[in-house]
């Protein structure tokens, strides 16, 4: 059992280091692209998201080997100008650059060692068995020309050393992973800040949940319930009039029917405010397309095929876009607006961009605080860039938990 466990550890380390050689080679290419982008700055917002995705592959590789997740920073999505601002101010982008250099050097070296040891180990008995059949001898993996039995017998101690080195591959992989986590993981201050954000988000989620329940209760009490009470009263009047004045009873029944219709419409509005039926019918991309079509400002939608996402995520994204497009129509003075939706296995990213006058302020009733609270309740983030003169870019990132 111990032998089997040891073989599994060696195999896992070999796979980890060998894939590190591939990503280490890719890191050199990415580093060259990054240096070119630093020289030609307009390329940086284009290449930085691609580099972020490459580094995220290594984060997942580290997490799979160690069993401990390496947190990924938010993706660098959105319009070109928005990405340019984020890249220049984002500490994660600098960490990505450091990782490219580190992994290009160390990952390529450790991966070459991991592939070279078993390859050389397999070669030693082959050299010992076949050197005499080759005219002039055989050159071994260490540059030794084996042309005599004395040199051929050196394959035995070399093979023993290589077998011992093979058993040390798990330690080499653990060393590589430990340093990789130090480079890629956010600093302690960032983790403490994240913990504080989680605590604040949890409190905000509970507060938002309570506020939502109170809103629903108020709408049902002040709206639907009052209308239903009116229906009951009108039916009572109709019942009494039916015995005394049938013509008045008929009019009372018509009024009661109208009031019942109003109460039903009020109830539908309350239900829509909880989870819009259009999400169930069309999915998130179809529902956002309907919002874009109804927006008074010409709005274009760019969306991947999202499929079905968790209902809470779809609802939060839908209400965020609805509120953002309402702000565009009321406050921005924009001529055009754009909405983009993109999702991977971990997160949904929504970007609403307009060419308006900018200057959006979430402290003055533009609905941005509501978006942030709804998104934060799901452990998502909502960031806005809205300098005076525009443009305004709202980016919402929601974990989807696939």
N, C-alpha and C positions, 0 to 999 in steps of 0.2 A: 504493500500500500504506500509506504514512504517513497519507494522507487518510482511508482506511478505518479505520485504527487510531485516529485522532483522533476520528472520528465515534462509534466504539464507546465510547471513553472519555467523550465528552460524554453519550451515551445512558445509560451506567452511572451517571454522576454525577447525571443528571436523575432516573433511577428512584430512586436512593438518597435524594436530597434530597426528592423528592415523597412517598415513603413516610414520610420523616421528618416531613413536615408532618402526615400522618395520626396518627402516634404522638405527635407533639408536641401535637396537639389532645387526644388521649386522655390525655396526661400532665397537662394542666390539669384534666380531669375527675377523674383519679386523685388529683391533689394536693388537690382539694376534698374528696374522700372521705377522704383521709388526715388532713386537718385536722379533719374531723368525728369521725374515729376517735380522734384525740388528745383531743378534748373528751369524747367518750363512749368511755372506755377499753375497755369490754367488746366493742366492735365491732372493736378492733384485731387480735385473733387471727383474725378472719374476713376482714378486708379485706387484711391484709398478704400472705397467699399469693397473692391475686389481683393485687396490685401487683407482687409478685415475678415473676409470669408475664408481666405487661405489659413489665417491664424486660428480661426474658429475650428477648422478641421483638426489642428493640433490640440486645441482645448478638448475636443471630443475624444481624440486619441489618448490624451493623458487621463481623462476621466474614465475611459474604458479600461485602461491598464491598472490604475490605482483604485478604482471604485469610488473616488471622491470627485464630485463635480467641480470643475473650474468655471466660475461665473463668466458668462459672456457679456461684454458691453453692448449697449444698444446698437443696432445696425446704422450705418451711415446712408440713410435713404433721403428722398425728397428732391426738390429741384436743385439745379447746379449751385446757385448762390447759397442756398441753405446748407448744402453739403460743404461748400467752401468755408463757411463760418464755423461749422462744427469741427471740421478737420483741424483747423488752425487753433481752436480753443480746447480740443479734446485731449486729455492726458492719456486716454486709451490708445490714441493713434501713435503717440510717442512710444508707448509700451509695445505696440505692434512692430514699430521699426527696430527697437532693441531686440525683440524676439527674432526677427529675420536675420540679424547679424549673429546672434547667439546660436540659433538653431542651424544656420547655414554652416557654421564652424563645427559645433559639437555634434549636432544631429548627423551630419555627413560622416564625421569620424566614427562615432559609435555604431552607426549603421553599417559602415564598411567593415568594422571589426566583427560585428555580429554575423555578417554574411561570409566573411573570410575564414573565420574559425571552422565552422562545419564543412565548408568547401575544402579547406586544406586537410581537415581530418579524414575526409573521404578519399582524398588523393594519396595519402601515405601508403595504405595497403596496396593500392593500385600500382604505385611506383615500385614497391617491393616485389610485386608479382610479375611485372611486365617489363622492367628496365632492360633485361637481357635480350628482349625481342626487338628492340629498337636499335638500328645502327647508330653508333655514336652515343648511346645512352638517352636518358630522359631528364629534362630540366624540371625540378620540383618547384612548388609554389614559392619557395624561399630563394630561388635563384641558384640552387645547388644542382650541378650537373651530376646525375647519378649514372656512372659508367663502370661501377665495380660493386661487388657484393659488400665490401666494407662500407661504402657510401650508402648502399641500399639499406643496410641494417640500421643506419641512423634513423630511418623512418619509424622504427619502433619507439625510441625515446621521444622523438618529435611528436608521434601520435599520442603518447601518454600525456605529454605536456598540453597538447591541444585539447585532449579530453578533459583535463583538469580545468583548462581555461573555459571550456564549454559549460562546465558546471557553475562558473562564476558569471555567466551572462545575466542571470536574474539580479545580481548585485549591481552590475553595470547599468541595467535597465532602471533599477530603483534609484541609482544615483542620478541618471539622466532625468528621470521623472521628477525627482525632488527639486532639482535646480530649475527644471522647466516650470514647475508650479510656482517657484519663487519669482520667476520672471513674468509669468502670465497672470498670476493671481493679483487681484487688487490689493493695495497696501492696507495695513491694519487700520489706518485712519479712515480709509474708504469703507472698510467693512463695518467699523463702528458707526459711521454715518449711515450706512445701509441699514444697520440694525435699528438705529433711531428712526429711520424712514419707515421701516416695517411696523414698529410700534405705533408711530403716528398714523400710518395707513390703516392699521387695525382699528384704532380709535375712530378715525374718520369714517371707516366702513360701518362701524356700529352706529355712529351718529347719523350717517347718510341713510342707513336702513331704518332707523327710528323716524327720521324726517320723512322718508318715503311712506312708511306706514301711516304717519299722521296726515300726510297729504291725501292718501287714498281714503282714509277715514273721513277727513273733512269734505272731500269731493262727494263721497257717498252720502254723508249726513246732510250737507248743505244743498246738494244738487238732486241726486237721485231720490233720496228718501223724501224730501219735500214734495217732489213731483208725484211720487207714489201715494203720499198722504192726500195730495190734491185729487188723485184718481179715486181713492176710496171715498172721499167726501162727495165727489160728483156722482159716483155710483149710488151713494146713500140718498142724495137729492133725487136722482132719477127713480130710485125705488119708491120714494114717498110720492113723487109726482105721477108715477104710473097709475096709482089708484085714484088720484084727484084730477090730474090734467095730463092725459097721455101725450098731447102735443109738446108740452114742456119737458116731459120725460125723454122724448126723442132728442130734443136739443141738448139736454143734459148728458145723454149717452154719447152724442157726437163730441161734446167737449171732453168727456172722460176718455174717449178714444184718442183724441188729439193729445191730451195730457199723458196718456200711456205711451204714445209714440215718442213724445219728448223725453219721458223717463228712460225709455229703451235707448234712445240716441245718447243720452247722458251716460248711461251705463256702458255703452260701447266706447265712448271717449275715455272713460276711466280705464277700461280694459286695454285700449290702445296705448295709454300712457304707461302701462306696466310692461307689455311686450307686444309691439306692433304686429298684427296678423300678416302684414306684407312680408315680414321676415320668414314666417312659416311657408308662405306661398311661393316666394321668389328667391329666397336665400339672401345673404348679405349683399352680394354684388348686384342682384336684381333690385333689391330695395334701395340701395344707394343710387342706382341708375334712375329709379323713379324720383328720388329726391332731386337729383341733378336736373331731370327734365322739368320739374316744377319750379326750379330756382329762377327768380326774375332776372338774375345776371346769367348770361350764357355760360354754361358749365360743361366741361368735358370730363369724362371718367376714363381712367386707365386702370384696369384690374386684371390680375391673374385669375385663372379658374380656381376659386377658393374652395369649392366644395362646402360641405356643412361644417360649421364650427360650433363650439359650445354655445348654448342659447344666451348665457349671460354675456359672453364676449360679443356675439352678434348684436345684442341689444345695446351694449355700451358703445360699440363702434357706430351703430346707427344713430343713436341720440347725439353722439359727438359730432358727426357729420351734419346732422340736421341743425344743431345749434350753431355750428360754424357757418353753414350756408345762410342761416338766418342773419348772422352778424354781417356776412358779406353783403347781403341785400340791404340791410338797414344802415350800416355804418361805414362801409369801406369806400363807397364811390367807385367801385371797380367796374371795369368793362368786361373782364373775363375772369373765370375761376376754373380751377382744376382740382380734381380729386383723384388720388392714386391709392390703390389697395394692393398689398403684397403680403404673402404669408409663407413661412417655412415650417419646419416641424416644431418650432418652439414659440414663435411669436407672430402676431398680426401687426402690420405697420400701416397706418392710415395717415396720409398727408393731404391737407387742404391748403391750397395756394391761390392767392388772388393778386391782381395787379393794381390794387387800390392805394389809398393814400397812407395806409399804415397807422401807427400810433395807437394800436389796440391796447387797452388798459383793463386788466381783469379786476381792478379795484373799483371800477365805475359801472358795474351792472351790464357788462357785455356778455355774460354767460360763461366766460372762460373758467371761472372758479367752479361752476357747476360741472363743466366737462372734466376738470382736474379731479374733483371729488368722486365722480362716477367711475372714472378710469382708475383712480388710486384705490378704490374699493376692491378692484380685481388685481391689485399689485402691478398695475400698469403705470405708464408715465405719459404725461401730456406736456409738451414744450411748445412755446410760441416765440417766433421771431417777427417783430413788427416795428421796424424803425420808422421814424417820421419820413414820409414820402414813399413808404412801401418798399418792397412788397410785404405782405403778411403771410407767414407760413406756420400752420399748426401741424405738429407731428404727434400722433398718438401711437404708442406701442403697447400692445396687450399680450400677455402670455396666453397661449392657447392650450398648453398642457397635453399635447399629443404624445 
